[in-house]
Amino acid sequence: MRNPVIDVVGLRCRYGSFEAVRGVDFEVAEGELFALLGTNGAGKTTTMETLEGLRPADAGRVRVLGADPWRERAALRPRTGIMLQESGFPADLTAGEVVTLWTATSGRRATEDVLERLDLAHRRDVRVKQLSGGERRRLDLALAVLGRPELLFLDEPTTGLDPESRQRTWEVVRGLLREGTTIVLTTHYLEEAESLAHRLAILHEGVVAVSGTLVDVLAGQPARISFDLPEPLGVDALPMLLGDVVHEPSGRVEVRTRELQEDLAVLLAWAGAADVRLGRVRAHHASLEDVFHAARSRSFRVGVAA
Ligand SMILES: Nc1ncnc2c1ncn2[C@@H]1O[C@H](COP(=O)(O)OP(=O)(O)OP(=O)(O)O)[C@@H](O)[C@H]1O
């Protein structure tokens, strides 16, 4: 990758004697959205805080926009935007006053009406404590994008939002990507990463278990065909398939296969010829959820696709 916006090599972070991040490598290219995913306690926040210059690395090399985020934080600050998990605005200020205050103290110029952009202009005079949870998160995002940063960190930007508010946030994020902003996102919503990320890494117990483009990581997992087999048939009645056949205790049959189309065609042709009615047939390629579960069990690894 030429001139990555973020370059992390061998990052290690500890809390006392506990090593939370244990040798993490990844790169983020200009203009892409990179999702940092992982189980609870995997080290996402610790890694983000290091990238944001909020804590030093204990070992390894971290470069953000070509600079050391810890030592050169003041220089990087005007070029980056940070949306933390928890904001903590003074509850009695209005949304408009929070933006004014932030503009004055952050050294950022209000290059546009961010409240308008985040669909909060009509709530300008409403106190923070009276905003809904979704509106408060949008105010967080408004402050993070003030001054049009080149690089934006989004730490769980849609946690606790209803589906409609989440979609609205995704639209704003897509708009920022169209304008060329580079974004690092952490989220527990896998569909959020699936919908927005160009590349991703899944952390597990402080190491990168899986990383690459969405297409790469999905390709590393088999597709699934599942169905109910009518009594008294057992799996030994099925035709020869290329994938592995598992008869679940629930009675449902699952085929894990890298040849989805071939196995599905053979199965349906057999059912048609034998006059067998398969119940609730589902066939789908691997999802990020499948990759996530595999990463947890560390059953496979995919290298970073540069
Ligand atoms: N201040 C601290 N002191 C001691 N241990 C800490 C501290 N902060 C985090 N840890 C530990 O470091 C590990 C990584 O924490 P981190 O918050 O980076 O994980 P995470 O992936 O962001 O988790 P989550 O998804 O739950 O937010 C966890 O085991 C956590 O308990």
The ligand as a Gaussian input file, in Angstrom:
#p B3LYP/6-31G(d) Opt

LIG

0 1
 N       -7.551000       1.008000      32.308000
 C       -7.426000      -0.305000      32.237000
 N       -6.807000      -1.006000      33.189000
 C       -6.653000      -2.348000      33.113000
 N       -7.120000      -3.114000      32.091000
 C       -7.745000      -2.466000      31.109000
 C       -7.944000      -1.043000      31.119000
 N       -8.601000      -0.702000      30.002000
 C       -8.824000      -1.853000      29.328000
 N       -8.302000      -2.899000      29.974000
 C       -8.333000      -4.310000      29.549000
 O       -7.673000      -4.403000      28.299000
 C       -8.351000      -5.307000      27.438000
 C       -8.705000      -4.589000      26.142000
 O       -9.649000      -3.582000      26.432000
 P      -10.292000      -2.677000      25.290000
 O      -11.209000      -1.714000      25.974000
 O       -9.219000      -2.130000      24.433000
 O      -11.111000      -3.769000      24.477000
 P      -12.298000      -3.570000      23.431000
 O      -12.001000      -4.483000      22.311000
 O      -12.462000      -2.126000      23.114000
 O      -13.542000      -4.092000      24.254000
 P      -15.117000      -3.699000      24.169000
 O      -15.610000      -4.236000      22.883000
 O      -15.671000      -4.444000      25.347000
 O      -15.213000      -2.200000      24.284000
 C       -9.542000      -5.814000      28.217000
 O       -9.202000      -7.072000      28.784000
 C       -9.744000      -4.770000      29.308000
 O      -10.299000      -5.364000      30.461000

